[in-house]
Amino acid sequence: MTSEWWRTAAIYQIYPRSFADANGDGMGDLAGIRSRLPELADLGVDAIWLSPFYTSPQKDAGYDVADYCDVDPRFGTLADFDDMLAEAHRLGLKVIVDLVPNHSSDQHVWFQQALAAAPGSPERARYIFRDGRGADGELPPNNWESVFGGSMWTRTTNPDGTPGQWYLHIFDSSQPDFDWNREEVREEFRRILRFWLDRGVDGFRVDVAHGLIKADGLPDYTPPADAGSMGGNQHGLEGGVPLEPEIHDENVGAPYWGQEGVHDVYRDWRRVLEEYDGERILAAEAWVDPLSRVAKWVRPDEMHQAFNFAYLETPWAAAPLRAVIDHSIATFGAVGAPSTWVLSNHDVIRHASRLALKADSLQGHGIGPKSPGLPDPVVGLRRARAATALMLALPGSAYLYQGEELGLPEAIDLPDDARQDPTWFRTNGERYGRDGCRVPLPWEADAPAYGFGPTDATWLPQPAEWASYARDRQRGVAGSTLELYRSLLAERRARSLATGELEWLDGYGDDVLAVRNGSVVVVANTGSTPVELPEGDVILASADLDGGRTLPGDTTAWLAA
């Protein structure tokens, strides 16, 4: 008998650099996370997911891993991890850790061995090395473009100083891709999985879970102009995910995304997890389109969850929201998996800003002071609260990104010289990148660094207005975003909404979503014209109701059915 906790869990993403700093060096750490875990238990989440904390040169904020079985000194030690894990479990929180199998850091011992070895050697076979094209091999092996800009290939230099082979990197040149056709690579990751499972982790969020396998022959590929994140901009996230699966040929796409061979890898991993007591899970970050392809990652013998990016990228409008909700539940349900719901993470513009953007094309580039169509922060927060109130009423598992419970917007006015995202550098500032959603959190308004750490140091500068969002300014304050989240999570659990079924209620207008989930009726007004609520006691609302029964625009209410 299993609890299948992952089917209904509210999972809170911690970005370790920016969550809490215990030693005052300006970088978040595991001791800082441990100290703040009681606040997450009080918030009402069921699990935490930690972005990478492994040994890394931090060229891509830890997604460039140099040692998968140790903690980077910036974040602490393995003992600090064990202490944090024990505290989380004491508080009843599951712990999911990030795993980055598509690529390593160029500082990984394997890659350093590969550079020192000859072409055709076993050391080079662990990665994707190829001879160049052209008379002297001066051209890259194919025309693939990196997610972070520029070529997906970097040329090596031989010991005698002459140009050598090229190696593949979907992301930054400091992140060479493994060759997953090699059994040695597969066995190494089985070892890594067992290392963390033996320590007691409850699962893995798998970064770039649609990568790993490349098409045979590495054929040239030019993404369509409107390809968005599916066309080779995974971490940059351009554009949206269409909902209509019938207009796509599922067998056509980038030769480095979503190849069928990835599923053999995850079936193998699932068998490893099933060697262990308790329910250990795999969650896929799989940016593929349409949702029927995403569902392949969560078939019964593969992963347990896959992020629903189609939902994240849906605009705040009733018709597309209803369509993606229905499509998600049906598509994931067809393979026996729960749908997941998510609005923000460490790679996208925070939804308190994104939902009020006036220029959709900016989504893939981040936003900064020179961006056109910048959001109105009042409108953005109002929509974000309403969107979260809708999301947390849906059956399945929900992911929250650190700081969204405070209503944090994207940090737009970061100085150019403070930015650290490789996207910013590889595009020469054409794209702002992801720094704006990664600024360290505010905990106490009057403390150094707003309580992020014991000193004023922060690895990214915090906006002056962060004080007004600080947790201590919102705790216990009726109507604050923090208290709204606490109420939503408490009612979600008490009313078993995560295991419910939806019944749409019509007749409220084109801008309104009304749905029954068990004992709760949820009404979301995505337009600007107020609407009268149906009968029933109001349980909660994302904004004040006019006269207690009129639902203003950009507001969601829960009612007792």
C-alpha positions as CSV (number, residue, x, y, z in Angstrom):
1,M,0.0,0.0,0.0
2,T,1.5,3.3,-1.0
3,S,0.5,6.9,-0.3
4,E,1.5,8.2,-3.7
5,W,2.2,11.6,-2.0
6,W,3.6,13.0,-5.2
7,R,0.1,12.9,-6.9
8,T,-1.2,15.7,-4.7
9,A,1.9,17.4,-3.2
10,A,2.5,21.2,-3.1
11,I,6.2,21.4,-3.8
12,Y,8.2,24.5,-3.1
13,Q,11.3,25.2,-5.2
14,I,14.3,26.5,-3.3
15,Y,17.0,28.3,-5.4
16,P,19.8,27.8,-2.9
17,R,21.9,30.9,-3.9
18,S,19.0,33.2,-3.1
19,F,17.0,31.6,-0.3
20,A,18.9,32.2,2.9
21,D,22.6,32.9,3.7
22,A,23.8,31.7,7.1
23,N,27.5,32.7,6.9
24,G,27.1,36.3,5.5
25,D,29.1,35.9,2.3
26,G,26.1,37.0,0.2
27,M,25.4,33.5,-1.2
28,G,22.6,31.4,0.1
29,D,23.7,28.0,1.6
30,L,22.4,24.8,3.1
31,A,22.6,26.0,6.7
32,G,20.5,29.0,5.7
33,I,17.9,26.7,4.1
34,R,17.8,24.5,7.3
35,S,17.2,27.6,9.4
36,R,14.2,28.7,7.4
37,L,12.5,25.3,6.9
38,P,10.0,25.9,9.8
39,E,8.6,28.8,7.8
40,L,8.0,26.5,4.8
41,A,6.3,24.0,7.0
42,D,4.1,26.8,8.4
43,L,3.3,27.9,4.9
44,G,1.8,24.5,4.3
45,V,3.8,22.9,1.5
46,D,4.5,19.1,1.4
47,A,7.9,19.0,-0.1
48,I,10.9,21.1,-1.2
49,W,12.9,20.9,-4.4
50,L,16.5,22.3,-4.3
51,S,18.2,23.6,-7.4
52,P,21.8,22.4,-7.7
53,F,24.2,22.8,-4.8
54,Y,26.9,20.5,-6.1
55,T,30.5,21.3,-6.6
56,S,30.6,23.7,-9.6
57,P,32.5,26.7,-11.0
58,Q,29.0,28.4,-11.1
59,K,29.2,29.5,-14.8
60,D,25.5,28.7,-15.0
61,A,24.5,29.1,-11.4
62,G,25.3,25.5,-10.5
63,Y,23.8,23.8,-13.6
64,D,27.4,23.2,-14.6
65,V,28.3,20.4,-12.2
66,A,31.9,19.4,-11.6
67,D,31.2,16.8,-8.9
68,Y,27.7,15.2,-8.6
69,C,28.4,13.6,-5.3
70,D,29.6,16.5,-3.2
71,V,28.5,20.0,-2.0
72,D,30.1,23.1,-3.4
73,P,31.9,24.9,-0.5
74,R,29.8,28.0,-1.3
75,F,26.8,26.1,0.0
76,G,28.4,24.1,2.8
77,T,29.3,20.4,3.2
78,L,27.7,17.0,2.9
79,A,27.2,17.2,6.7
80,D,25.2,20.4,6.2
81,F,23.1,18.6,3.6
82,D,22.5,15.7,5.9
83,D,21.5,18.2,8.7
84,M,19.1,20.0,6.4
85,L,17.6,16.8,5.1
86,A,17.0,15.5,8.7
87,E,15.4,18.8,9.7
88,A,13.1,18.7,6.6
89,H,12.0,15.2,7.4
90,R,11.5,16.1,11.1
91,L,9.1,18.8,9.9
92,G,7.3,16.4,7.6
93,L,8.7,17.8,4.3
94,K,9.9,15.6,1.5
95,V,13.2,16.6,-0.2
96,I,13.7,16.5,-4.0
97,V,17.1,17.4,-5.4
98,D,18.0,18.6,-8.9
99,L,20.0,16.3,-11.2
100,V,21.7,17.6,-14.4
101,P,22.4,14.6,-16.6
102,N,22.6,16.2,-20.1
103,H,25.9,17.9,-19.5
104,S,28.6,18.5,-16.9
105,S,30.9,21.4,-16.2
106,D,34.1,21.6,-18.2
107,Q,35.9,21.3,-14.9
108,H,34.5,17.8,-14.3
109,V,37.3,15.3,-14.0
110,W,35.9,13.3,-17.0
111,F,36.0,16.3,-19.3
112,Q,39.5,17.3,-18.2
113,Q,40.6,13.8,-18.9
114,A,38.9,14.0,-22.3
115,L,40.8,17.2,-23.2
116,A,44.1,15.5,-22.3
117,A,43.3,12.4,-24.3
118,A,43.6,11.8,-28.0
119,P,40.7,11.8,-30.5
120,G,38.9,8.4,-30.5
121,S,40.0,7.7,-26.9
122,P,37.6,6.2,-24.3
123,E,37.9,9.4,-22.3
124,R,36.6,11.5,-25.2
125,A,33.8,8.9,-25.9
126,R,32.1,10.0,-22.7
127,Y,31.3,13.3,-24.4
128,I,30.4,14.3,-27.9
129,F,33.6,15.2,-29.7
130,R,33.7,15.4,-33.5
131,D,36.1,16.5,-36.2
132,G,35.1,19.8,-37.9
133,R,34.0,20.4,-41.4
134,G,35.9,22.3,-44.1
135,A,39.3,21.7,-45.5
136,D,41.1,22.0,-42.2
137,G,38.2,21.2,-39.9
138,E,37.7,24.9,-39.3
139,L,33.9,24.7,-39.4
140,P,31.7,23.3,-36.7
141,P,30.4,19.7,-37.3
142,N,26.9,21.1,-37.9
143,N,24.9,24.3,-37.7
144,W,23.2,23.9,-34.3
145,E,22.8,27.0,-32.3
146,S,23.2,27.1,-28.5
147,V,20.3,27.9,-26.2
148,F,22.5,30.7,-24.8
149,G,23.4,32.1,-28.1
150,G,26.2,31.4,-30.6
151,S,27.3,28.0,-31.9
152,M,26.6,24.8,-30.1
153,W,30.2,23.7,-30.7
154,T,33.5,24.8,-29.3
155,R,36.9,23.8,-30.8
156,T,39.6,22.4,-28.7
157,T,43.4,23.1,-28.9
158,N,45.8,20.3,-29.2
159,P,48.9,20.0,-26.9
160,D,51.1,21.4,-29.6
161,G,48.9,24.5,-30.0
162,T,47.2,23.4,-33.2
163,P,43.4,23.5,-33.5
164,G,41.7,20.2,-32.5
165,Q,38.3,18.6,-32.4
166,W,35.1,20.2,-31.5
167,Y,32.8,19.3,-28.6
168,L,29.0,19.8,-28.3
169,H,27.3,21.9,-25.7
170,I,23.6,22.7,-26.0
171,F,24.1,25.4,-23.4
172,D,27.2,27.3,-22.5
173,S,30.7,26.3,-23.8
174,S,31.5,25.5,-20.2
175,Q,28.8,22.8,-20.2
176,P,29.8,19.9,-22.5
177,D,27.1,17.3,-23.3
178,F,27.6,13.7,-22.2
179,D,27.2,11.0,-24.9
180,W,24.4,8.9,-23.5
181,N,24.9,6.2,-26.0
182,R,27.9,5.1,-23.8
183,E,27.1,2.5,-21.1
184,E,29.8,4.1,-18.9
185,V,27.8,7.3,-18.7
186,R,24.6,5.4,-17.8
187,E,26.4,3.4,-15.1
188,E,27.9,6.6,-13.7
189,F,24.5,8.1,-13.2
190,R,23.1,5.0,-11.6
191,R,25.9,5.5,-9.1
192,I,25.0,9.1,-8.6
193,L,21.3,8.3,-8.1
194,R,22.2,5.7,-5.4
195,F,24.6,8.1,-3.7
196,W,21.7,10.5,-2.9
197,L,19.1,7.9,-2.4
198,D,21.3,6.3,0.2
199,R,21.4,9.6,2.0
200,G,17.6,9.7,2.1
201,V,16.4,12.0,-0.6
202,D,12.8,11.6,-1.7
203,G,13.4,12.2,-5.4
204,F,15.0,14.0,-8.3
205,R,13.9,16.8,-10.5
206,V,15.7,16.1,-13.8
207,D,17.0,19.1,-15.6
208,V,16.6,19.1,-19.4
209,A,14.9,15.7,-19.2
210,H,14.1,16.0,-22.9
211,G,17.8,16.2,-23.8
212,L,20.5,13.5,-23.4
213,I,20.0,11.7,-26.7
214,K,20.8,13.3,-30.0
215,A,19.6,12.1,-33.4
216,D,21.9,9.8,-35.2
217,G,24.4,11.6,-37.5
218,L,23.8,15.0,-35.8
219,P,22.0,16.4,-38.8
220,D,21.9,20.1,-39.5
221,Y,18.8,21.8,-38.1
222,T,17.4,25.3,-38.3
223,P,14.6,26.0,-35.9
224,P,11.4,27.7,-37.3
225,A,11.3,31.4,-36.6
226,D,8.4,30.9,-34.2
227,A,9.7,27.7,-32.6
228,G,10.2,29.2,-29.2
229,S,11.5,27.0,-26.4
230,M,11.0,23.9,-28.5
231,G,13.2,25.2,-31.2
232,G,16.3,25.3,-29.2
233,N,15.8,28.0,-26.5
234,Q,15.0,25.8,-23.6
235,H,16.3,27.8,-20.7
236,G,15.6,31.1,-22.5
237,L,11.9,30.1,-23.0
238,E,10.8,32.1,-26.0
239,G,7.2,32.1,-27.0
240,G,4.4,29.8,-25.9
241,V,3.3,26.3,-26.2
242,P,0.4,25.7,-28.5
243,L,-2.5,23.7,-27.1
244,E,-3.7,22.0,-30.3
245,P,-1.8,18.8,-30.7
246,E,-3.4,18.0,-34.0
247,I,-1.5,20.8,-35.8
248,H,1.9,19.3,-34.9
249,D,3.8,16.4,-36.3
250,E,5.2,14.7,-33.1
251,N,8.0,13.0,-35.1
252,V,9.4,16.2,-36.4
253,G,11.5,18.6,-34.2
254,A,15.0,19.5,-33.1
255,P,17.4,16.6,-33.3
256,Y,18.7,17.3,-29.8
257,W,15.3,17.5,-28.0
258,G,12.8,14.7,-27.2
259,Q,14.5,11.8,-29.0
260,E,12.8,8.4,-28.2
261,G,16.0,7.0,-26.7
262,V,15.6,9.2,-23.5
263,H,12.8,7.0,-22.4
264,D,15.0,4.0,-22.0
265,V,17.2,6.1,-19.7
266,Y,14.3,6.9,-17.4
267,R,12.9,3.4,-17.3
268,D,16.3,2.3,-16.1
269,W,16.3,5.1,-13.4
270,R,12.8,4.1,-12.3
271,R,14.1,0.6,-11.6
272,V,16.9,2.0,-9.5
273,L,14.4,4.1,-7.4
274,E,12.3,1.0,-6.9
275,E,15.2,-0.7,-5.2
276,Y,14.6,1.6,-2.2
277,D,12.0,1.7,0.5
278,G,9.5,4.6,0.5
279,E,8.3,6.5,-2.5
280,R,11.1,8.1,-4.3
281,I,10.2,10.1,-7.4
282,L,11.4,11.5,-10.7
283,A,10.1,14.8,-12.0
284,A,10.8,15.8,-15.6
285,E,11.7,19.2,-16.9
286,A,10.7,18.3,-20.5
287,W,10.2,21.3,-22.8
288,V,8.5,19.5,-25.6
289,D,5.3,20.2,-27.5
290,P,2.5,19.2,-27.5
291,L,1.4,17.8,-24.1
292,S,0.8,14.4,-25.6
293,R,4.6,14.1,-26.0
294,V,5.2,15.4,-22.5
295,A,2.9,12.6,-21.2
296,K,5.4,10.0,-22.6
297,W,7.8,11.0,-19.7
298,V,5.2,9.9,-17.1
299,R,4.1,6.6,-18.4
300,P,3.7,4.0,-15.5
301,D,7.3,2.6,-15.8
302,E,9.1,6.0,-16.3
303,M,8.9,9.2,-14.3
304,H,6.2,10.2,-11.8
305,Q,5.7,13.9,-12.8
306,A,6.5,16.2,-15.6
307,F,6.2,20.0,-15.4
308,N,3.2,21.4,-17.2
309,F,4.9,24.3,-19.1
310,A,1.9,24.6,-21.4
311,Y,-0.1,25.8,-18.3
312,L,2.7,28.1,-17.2
313,E,2.8,29.8,-20.7
314,T,-1.0,30.2,-21.0
315,P,-2.1,33.9,-20.8
316,W,-4.4,35.1,-18.1
317,A,-7.6,34.7,-20.2
318,A,-10.6,32.4,-19.5
319,A,-10.8,30.4,-22.8
320,P,-7.2,29.3,-23.1
321,L,-7.0,28.5,-19.4
322,R,-10.0,26.3,-19.6
323,A,-8.6,24.6,-22.7
324,V,-5.2,23.9,-21.2
325,I,-6.7,22.7,-17.9
326,D,-9.0,20.2,-19.7
327,H,-6.2,19.1,-22.1
328,S,-3.7,18.7,-19.2
329,I,-6.0,16.5,-17.1
330,A,-7.1,14.4,-20.0
331,T,-3.6,13.9,-21.4
332,F,-1.8,13.1,-18.2
333,G,-4.7,11.0,-17.0
334,A,-4.5,8.9,-20.1
335,V,-1.2,7.5,-18.9
336,G,-2.3,7.3,-15.2
337,A,-0.3,10.4,-14.1
338,P,-1.4,13.5,-12.3
339,S,-1.2,16.8,-13.9
340,T,1.2,19.3,-12.4
341,W,0.6,23.0,-12.3
342,V,3.2,25.7,-12.1
343,L,3.3,29.5,-12.7
344,S,6.9,30.5,-11.9
345,N,10.4,29.0,-11.5
346,H,14.1,30.0,-11.7
347,D,14.1,30.2,-15.5
348,V,11.1,32.4,-16.3
349,I,9.9,35.9,-15.5
350,R,8.0,35.8,-12.2
351,H,4.3,35.6,-12.8
352,A,3.6,38.7,-10.7
353,S,5.2,40.5,-13.7
354,R,4.8,38.1,-16.6
355,L,1.0,38.1,-16.4
356,A,1.0,41.9,-16.9
357,L,3.6,42.1,-19.7
358,K,2.5,44.2,-22.7
359,A,4.9,42.5,-25.1
360,D,4.7,38.7,-25.2
361,S,7.9,38.3,-27.2
362,L,9.9,39.4,-24.1
363,Q,9.2,36.2,-22.3
364,G,12.2,34.4,-23.8
365,H,14.7,37.2,-23.1
366,G,13.9,38.3,-19.6
367,I,13.1,41.9,-18.9
368,G,15.2,44.9,-18.0
369,P,15.0,48.7,-17.8
370,K,15.2,49.1,-21.6
371,S,12.5,46.5,-22.4
372,P,9.4,47.7,-24.1
373,G,6.0,46.9,-22.7
374,L,7.0,46.6,-19.0
375,P,4.4,45.4,-16.6
376,D,2.2,47.5,-14.3
377,P,3.2,46.0,-10.8
378,V,-0.2,46.6,-9.4
379,V,-2.0,44.8,-12.2
380,G,0.7,42.1,-12.2
381,L,0.3,41.3,-8.5
382,R,-3.5,41.3,-8.7
383,R,-3.4,38.8,-11.6
384,A,-0.7,36.7,-9.9
385,R,-2.8,36.3,-6.8
386,A,-5.9,35.4,-8.9
387,A,-3.9,32.9,-11.0
388,T,-2.5,31.2,-8.0
389,A,-5.9,30.9,-6.4
390,L,-7.1,29.2,-9.6
391,M,-4.1,26.9,-9.8
392,L,-4.3,25.7,-6.2
393,A,-7.9,24.6,-6.7
394,L,-7.0,22.2,-9.5
395,P,-6.5,18.5,-9.0
396,G,-3.0,17.2,-9.1
397,S,0.4,18.4,-7.8
398,A,1.4,22.1,-7.7
399,Y,4.8,23.7,-7.8
400,L,5.6,27.0,-6.1
401,Y,8.7,29.1,-6.7
402,Q,10.4,30.7,-3.7
403,G,9.2,34.3,-3.1
404,E,6.0,34.0,-5.1
405,E,4.2,33.6,-1.7
406,L,5.4,37.1,-1.0
407,G,4.1,38.5,-4.3
408,L,7.7,39.2,-5.5
409,P,7.8,40.7,-9.0
410,E,10.7,40.4,-11.5
411,A,13.6,42.5,-10.4
412,I,13.8,44.7,-13.5
413,D,16.3,47.5,-12.7
414,L,19.4,45.4,-12.1
415,P,22.6,47.2,-13.1
416,D,24.3,45.8,-16.2
417,D,27.5,45.2,-14.3
418,A,25.6,43.1,-11.7
419,R,24.1,40.6,-14.1
420,Q,25.5,37.1,-14.1
421,D,23.3,35.0,-16.4
422,P,25.3,33.5,-19.3
423,T,22.5,34.5,-21.6
424,W,23.3,38.1,-21.0
425,F,26.9,37.7,-21.9
426,R,26.5,35.3,-24.8
427,T,24.0,37.7,-26.5
428,N,26.1,40.8,-25.6
429,G,23.2,42.2,-23.6
430,E,20.5,41.6,-26.2
431,R,18.7,39.3,-23.8
432,Y,18.5,40.2,-20.2
433,G,18.3,36.5,-19.1
434,R,17.1,35.1,-15.8
435,D,18.7,37.1,-13.1
436,G,15.6,39.1,-12.5
437,C,13.8,36.1,-11.0
438,R,16.8,35.0,-8.9
439,V,17.4,38.0,-6.6
440,P,17.8,37.0,-2.9
441,L,14.6,36.8,-0.8
442,P,13.5,39.4,1.7
443,W,12.7,37.9,5.2
444,E,12.9,40.9,7.6
445,A,12.3,44.4,6.4
446,D,14.7,46.1,8.8
447,A,17.5,43.6,8.8
448,P,20.7,43.6,6.7
449,A,19.9,42.3,3.2
450,Y,16.3,42.2,4.3
451,G,17.1,39.2,6.5
452,F,18.6,37.2,3.6
453,G,21.8,36.9,5.7
454,P,23.6,38.5,8.6
455,T,25.4,41.1,6.5
456,D,24.5,43.4,3.6
457,A,26.1,41.1,1.1
458,T,24.0,39.6,-1.7
459,W,25.2,38.0,-4.9
460,L,22.6,40.0,-6.8
461,P,21.5,43.4,-5.6
462,Q,18.0,43.6,-4.0
463,P,15.7,46.3,-5.1
464,A,14.9,49.0,-2.5
465,E,11.2,48.1,-2.6
466,W,12.0,44.6,-1.4
467,A,11.4,45.8,2.2
468,S,7.7,46.1,1.5
469,Y,7.5,42.5,0.4
470,A,9.5,41.1,3.4
471,R,8.0,38.1,5.2
472,D,7.8,39.8,8.6
473,R,5.8,42.6,7.0
474,Q,3.2,40.1,5.7
475,R,3.0,37.5,8.5
476,G,-0.4,37.7,10.2
477,V,-1.5,40.6,8.1
478,A,-5.0,40.0,6.7
479,G,-5.0,40.3,2.9
480,S,-1.3,39.9,2.5
481,T,0.0,37.7,-0.3
482,L,1.7,35.4,2.3
483,E,-1.5,34.9,4.2
484,L,-3.4,34.3,1.0
485,Y,-1.0,31.5,0.1
486,R,-1.3,30.0,3.6
487,S,-5.1,30.0,3.4
488,L,-5.1,28.6,-0.1
489,L,-2.8,25.7,0.8
490,A,-4.7,25.0,4.1
491,E,-8.0,24.9,2.3
492,R,-6.6,22.9,-0.6
493,R,-5.6,20.2,1.9
494,A,-8.6,20.4,4.1
495,R,-11.1,20.1,1.2
496,S,-9.0,17.4,-0.7
497,L,-9.0,19.5,-3.9
498,A,-5.8,17.8,-5.2
499,T,-7.7,14.5,-5.5
500,G,-11.0,16.0,-6.8
501,E,-12.7,16.2,-10.2
502,L,-13.7,19.3,-12.1
503,E,-17.1,20.2,-13.3
504,W,-17.3,23.4,-15.4
505,L,-20.2,25.8,-14.7
506,D,-21.2,28.0,-17.6
507,G,-23.2,31.2,-17.9
508,Y,-20.8,33.7,-16.3
509,G,-19.5,35.3,-19.5
510,D,-16.5,34.9,-21.8
511,D,-14.0,36.3,-19.3
512,V,-15.0,34.1,-16.4
513,L,-14.0,30.6,-15.4
514,A,-16.4,28.9,-13.0
515,V,-15.7,25.3,-11.9
516,R,-16.8,22.9,-9.1
517,N,-14.2,20.7,-7.4
518,G,-15.9,18.6,-4.8
519,S,-17.2,20.9,-2.1
520,V,-15.8,24.1,-3.6
521,V,-16.8,26.3,-6.5
522,V,-14.0,28.4,-7.9
523,V,-14.8,31.6,-9.9
524,A,-12.0,33.4,-11.7
525,N,-12.7,36.7,-13.4
526,T,-10.0,37.3,-16.0
527,G,-11.7,40.3,-17.5
528,S,-12.4,43.8,-16.2
529,T,-16.2,43.7,-15.8
530,P,-17.4,42.7,-12.3
531,V,-19.7,39.6,-12.0
532,E,-22.1,38.4,-9.4
533,L,-20.9,35.3,-7.5
534,P,-23.1,32.2,-7.3
535,E,-24.7,31.0,-4.1
536,G,-22.5,29.8,-1.4
537,D,-20.4,31.1,1.5
538,V,-17.1,32.8,0.4
539,I,-14.2,30.8,1.7
540,L,-11.5,33.1,0.4
541,A,-10.8,35.6,-2.4
542,S,-7.6,36.9,-4.0
543,A,-8.9,40.5,-3.7
544,D,-11.6,42.3,-1.9
545,L,-15.2,41.6,-3.1
546,D,-17.5,44.5,-3.7
547,G,-20.3,44.1,-1.2
548,G,-19.1,40.6,-0.4
549,R,-20.8,39.1,-3.5
550,T,-19.4,40.9,-6.6
551,L,-16.2,39.6,-8.1
552,P,-14.1,42.4,-9.6
553,G,-11.8,41.8,-12.6
554,D,-8.5,39.9,-12.1
555,T,-9.9,38.2,-9.0
556,T,-10.5,34.6,-8.0
557,A,-12.9,33.5,-5.3
558,W,-13.5,30.1,-3.6
559,L,-17.0,29.4,-2.4
560,A,-18.5,26.5,-0.4
561,A,-20.6,24.6,-2.9
